[in-house]
């Protein structure tokens, strides 16, 4: 891992298709930086701020964005594989279509996010804030959503098979056509007060 770059502000820079391998940024700010088609591998961003950054078609593998803030960023067709985004906040970001596979997004905040049709598989998302998020038609399979805030989220047509839905109150979400497996159906029936015999 390279020596960390600390407390630097990057503004209006073109990092198109940049390869960020084992780079480490601490408390850095990125404003209007173009990271379109950039690739990160083993990079670490700690408590960084991204404002109006283009992550379009970027690929991130085994990288960490911990306690970072993303404001008005565009993540069109971005992919995160095995990444850690613990405690990061997304505000007014364009997140579709987005692919997240593996990794840890626990305590991340995505309230009100438009996540229609995104693909999230085998991710740890404990206590994630998805209040009011729109996951219509999304694939959210094998995801640990224990303790997640899901109030008023829209799950219509979403594939939720294999995910931990113990924090889900079925009466507070839009759920028409959402797909669950048999074990989840029991959990949801119990949440509604049914006794399974």
C-alpha positions in Angstrom: 0.0 0.0 0.0 1.3 3.4 -1.0 1.8 6.2 1.5 -1.5 7.8 2.2 -2.4 11.1 0.5 -4.0 13.2 3.2 -6.3 16.3 3.2 -5.8 17.1 -0.5 -8.6 18.7 -2.6 -8.9 17.7 -6.3 -11.1 19.9 -8.4 -12.1 19.8 -12.1 -9.6 17.0 -12.9 -9.8 14.5 -15.7 -9.1 11.0 -14.3 -10.8 9.2 -17.2 -9.9 5.5 -17.2 -7.4 6.1 -14.4 -6.0 3.0 -12.7 -6.1 3.4 -9.0 -4.2 0.4 -7.7 -3.3 0.2 -3.9 -3.7 4.0 -3.6 -4.7 5.4 -0.2 -6.6 8.7 0.3 -7.5 10.1 3.7 -9.9 13.0 4.2 -9.4 14.1 0.6 -12.1 16.0 -1.4 -12.9 15.3 -5.0 -15.1 17.9 -6.8 -16.1 17.7 -10.5 -13.5 14.9 -11.1 -14.1 12.6 -14.1 -13.6 9.0 -13.0 -15.5 7.6 -16.0 -14.2 4.1 -16.8 -11.7 4.3 -14.0 -10.6 1.1 -12.3 -9.7 0.8 -8.6 -8.0 -2.3 -7.2 -7.2 -2.5 -3.5 -7.6 1.3 -3.2 -8.6 2.9 0.1 -10.6 6.1 0.6 -11.1 7.0 4.2 -13.5 9.9 5.2 -13.3 11.4 1.7 -15.9 13.6 0.0 -17.0 13.2 -3.6 -19.0 16.0 -5.0 -20.4 15.9 -8.6 -17.9 13.1 -9.5 -18.5 11.0 -12.5 -18.1 7.3 -11.7 -19.8 6.2 -15.0 -18.8 2.7 -16.0 -16.1 2.6 -13.4 -15.0 -0.8 -11.9 -13.9 -1.2 -8.3 -12.5 -4.4 -6.9 -11.5 -5.1 -3.3 -11.4 -1.3 -2.6 -12.6 0.5 0.4 -14.6 3.7 0.6 -15.2 4.0 4.4 -17.2 6.8 6.0 -17.1 8.7 2.7 -19.7 11.1 1.4 -21.0 11.0 -2.2 -23.1 14.0 -3.2 -24.7 14.4 -6.6 -22.3 11.8 -8.1 -23.2 9.8 -11.2 -22.6 6.0 -10.8 -24.2 5.0 -14.1 -23.1 1.4 -14.8 -20.6 1.4 -12.0 -19.5 -1.9 -10.5 -18.3 -2.7 -7.0 -16.9 -6.2 -6.4 -15.8 -7.2 -2.9 -15.7 -3.5 -1.8 -16.1 -2.0 1.7 -18.4 1.1 1.9 -19.1 0.9 5.7 -20.7 4.1 6.9 -20.7 5.9 3.6 -23.5 8.3 2.7 -25.1 8.8 -0.7 -27.0 12.0 -1.3 -28.8 12.9 -4.6 -26.7 10.5 -6.5 -27.6 8.8 -9.8 -27.2 5.1 -8.9 -28.7 3.3 -11.9 -27.8 0.8 -13.3 -25.4 -0.3 -10.5 -23.9 -3.7 -9.7 -22.7 -4.6 -6.2 -21.3 -8.1 -5.6 -19.8 -9.1 -2.3 -18.2 -6.8 0.2 -19.5 -4.9 3.2 -21.9 -1.9 2.9 -23.0 -2.0 6.6 -24.2 1.3 8.0 -24.2 2.9 4.6 -26.9 5.6 4.1 -29.0 5.5 0.9 -32.3 7.1 2.0 -34.6 7.9 -0.8 -32.2 6.4 -3.4 -33.5 5.5 -6.8 -32.2 1.9 -7.0 -34.7 0.6 -9.6 -33.4 -2.5 -11.3 -30.0 -2.5 -9.6 -28.2 -5.8 -8.8 -27.0 -6.4 -5.3 -25.7 -9.9 -4.5 -24.0 -11.5 -1.5 -23.3 -8.2 0.2 -23.2 -7.5 3.9 -25.6 -4.5 4.5 -26.2 -4.6 8.2 -28.1 -1.6 9.5 -28.0 0.1 6.1 -30.4 3.0 5.7 -32.8 2.4 2.8 -35.6 4.5 4.1 -37.9 5.4 1.2 -35.5 3.9 -1.3 -37.0 2.7 -4.6 -35.8 -0.9 -5.2 -38.6 -1.7 -7.7 -37.5 -4.6 -9.9 -34.1 -4.8 -8.2 -32.2 -8.0 -7.6 -31.2 -8.1 -3.9 -30.2 -11.7 -3.3 -28.1 -13.3 -0.5 -27.8 -9.9 1.2 -27.5 -9.5 5.0 -30.1 -6.8 5.7 -30.3 -7.5 9.4 -31.1 -4.3 11.3 -31.7 -2.4 8.0 -34.0 0.6 7.9 -36.5 -0.2 5.2 -39.5 1.9 6.2 -41.4 3.2 3.2 -39.1 1.5 0.7 -40.5 0.2 -2.6 -39.8 -3.4 -3.2 -42.4 -4.2 -5.9 -41.1 -6.9 -8.2 -37.8 -7.1 -6.4 -36.0 -10.5 -6.1 -35.2 -10.8 -2.4 -34.4 -14.5 -2.2 -31.8 -15.5 0.3 -31.5 -12.1 1.9 -32.0 -11.5 5.7 -35.4 -9.8 6.0 -35.8 -10.0 9.7 -35.8 -6.2 9.9 -38.5 -5.8 7.3 -42.0 -4.8 8.4 -44.1 -5.9 5.5 -46.8 -3.4 6.4 -44.6 -0.4 5.8 -43.2 -1.2 2.3 -44.6 -1.5 -1.2 -44.1 -5.2 -1.9 -46.5 -6.3 -4.7 -44.8 -9.0 -6.8 -41.6 -9.1 -4.6 -40.0 -12.6 -4.8 -39.0 -14.4 -1.6 -38.1 -18.0 -0.8 -40.0 -20.3 1.6 -37.8 -19.6 4.6 -38.3 -15.8 4.1 -42.1 -16.3 3.7 -42.1 -17.8 7.2 -40.2 -14.9 8.6 -42.5 -12.4 6.9 -45.6 -14.3 8.1 -44.4 -14.3 11.6 -43.7 -10.5 11.3 -47.4 -10.1 10.5 -48.3 -12.1 13.6 -49.1 -15.4 12.0 -48.2 -18.6 13.8 -46.6 -21.2 11.6 -47.5 -24.8 12.4 
